[in-house]
């Protein structure tokens, strides 16, 4: 029984962190546009269309499977919060997988 409770607690903790990250990104998008611009300038790579970031806390209703990739049905019109993901390394940790994006330090530019 203890093992089951530990797994449940770990799942709840992970979801709480994901929710906190979602709120953080929303607030940054609304109130800290310059911060986002600076962080995105340090972002390198491209989306691998795995769909993991679209299923944080809840699965996006616009995400559909197309072969082995996940495709956004509103990609051209998606919200800024989606366009800007990931803003920094914290967001990559939240997804918990190897992502197509990485971040370079300022001194490497």
Helices and strands as residue ranges (DSSP letters): H 2-31, H 33-41, E 43-45, G 53-55, E 63-66, E 69-72, G 75-77, H 80-83, H 89-95, E 101-103, G 106-108
